[in-house]
Amino acid sequence: MTVHLTTPIIVAGIETRTKAADEMSGNGKILPLWEKYRTEIFGQKIPAGVPIGLYTAYESDYQGAYTLLAGVEVDSAHTPADGIRILTIPAGHYMKFAAKGAMPDIVIGLWQEVWRYFSADTAEFARAYSTDFELYPALGEVEIYISIQPK
C-alpha cells in the first residue's frame, strides 16, 4: 500500500551507523541500539511515545552503510538532551508494509518482504534510498515505510 506523508515528522533519539552485512554476521549494532534506547533513553532523555526507527544517509543501496536513529516523534520546539540527535522524516511518498507477531522475528521477516518486493521485476516502484522508517504502534506490531520513486 502506498501512502503520502503530507507533513514531516521530527524524531529525537540515538543513532548508529551500520550495514546489512554487519547485521547478518552477528556483529550488528541495531539490537544493542534498541536495547540502549529501551533501557536508557525512552522516557528519560526523550518523551515517551510511539517508537520510531528512522533509516537515512544511505551510502548506496540495501548493501551499503546507513544511519539508524531509534527515537520518538517530538515537536519542533523540543530541545534535545545531551547525546540525543534530531532528524526529520520528510513529507513524501512511501510504501507501507505491516506485520504482527513476536519481536524481533516480525521485523526481520518484514524487512525480507521489503527486499523481495523491491528486487522483483514486477515491482511498480523503486526504493528512493532517502529516508525510510519503522513505527511500533503496539506490542507485537511493526509498520515499515519505504521512500519510493517511479521505476
C-alpha positions, -999 to +999 in steps of 0.1 A: +000+000+000+013+034-009+009+064+015+016+101+011+031+117+042+019+153+040+039+168+068+074+160+080+079+141+113+106+153+137+123+124+156+146+127+186+167+097+196+200+079+194+218+067+163+243+043+149+259+036+115+257+001+102+251-021+071+231-052+063+262-075+061+273-065+096+238-070+109+236-105+094+271-115+105+263-114+142+283-081+147+252-060+144+245-026+160+208-025+157+197-047+186+222-030+210+209+004+198+173-006+205+183-021+239+200+012+249+170+031+237+147+010+257+167+010+289+185+044+290+167+068+266+130+062+263+110+083+288+143+096+303+162+117+277+133+118+253+095+118+259+075+086+259+057+079+226+054+055+197+089+042+190+103+051+155+133+037+137+145+062+111+168+050+084+187+076+064+221+087+049+222+057+027+257+051+012+242+034-018+215+007-018+204-020+007+240-034+008+257-001+017+261+017+050+232+037+065+223+055+097+196+043+120+180+066+146+159+049+173+136+075+187+102+091+191+083+119+174+087+153+190+075+188+182+097+215+166+102+232+200+118+201+215+152+208+230+173+176+229+192+163+259+229+156+257+236+127+233+202+130+216+200+137+179+171+153+160+163+141+124+133+146+102+113+122+082+104+143+051+069+145+036+066+123+005+055+090-009+061+058+009+052+022+006+038+007+038+045-029+049+029-041+082+030-072+104+021-086+138+038-112+159+068-119+180+097-095+181+123-093+166+112-121+142+084-100+126+107-071+120+133-093+103+106-111+083+090-078+072+124-064+060+128-096+040+094-089+024+106-054+016+137-067-001+117-093-021+092-067-033+118-042-045+140-068-061+111-082-082+110-072-119+072-066-114+076-040-086+057-009-095+080+014-076+117+016-068+133+024-035+144+060-033+170+053-006+164+087+011+145+081+044+127+050+055+111+044+089+096+018+112+067+025+136+060+003+166+023+013+173+017-015+198+034-045+214+040-071+187+032-047+158+055-031+133+049-009+102+077-002+078+075+028+054+099+028+024+105+060+004+096+053-032+100+067-067+086+056-100+106+029-117 
